[in-house]
């Protein structure tokens, strides 16, 4: 199956890595624009204390957090270990004891195994764990909390995807619509890089695909403009 992924942030890179591993013919198109969320995000992995009440969204959110150890193992198997990932625990702080109590109860009620130990921390205990914390703040410690560097993770995923045969195209994409369905993308002002097409250049290229996955974040509108 031919699949085009538009956007090489952490979502697009992960999509490409996994689909290429399943045997798909994957092309990733990215315009390398400044301001992507992957570079701006703090990289905090601690979904269990989210205030989200939608159970479907929460399952997706928590499942993503719990998948990280498996993903890190898969990347390590591909020779990629520079991701900035570390299971260091997470601490949520507040000067409101009621809010801290709610956070602790929420975490315990959700009870995911990956969350690990949950502890309510006094002001003294919170500052002992993180000395720069200002006075007056207590905390809730989540043992399973982790962190990741989004830029390094996305780069590792893209390198691993390329090793699995994915091709990376630098350029701007817009979907191609034929007979009411998306049939591929048009790409402009790009150069091709990757294992299979290193050094080649294209201009105004149309890439046909069985499926197009759009992970372009804030730049999604122009990609989908042909659909109205």
Helices and strands as residue ranges (DSSP letters): E 2-6, H 10-21, E 25-30, H 37-40, E 44-45, G 47-49, H 55-77, E 90-94, H 97-110, G 113-115, E 118-121, H 123-129, E 138-142, E 146-147, H 150-163, E 167-178, E 181-194, E 201-202, E 205-208, E 211-214, G 217-219, H 220-224, G 225-227
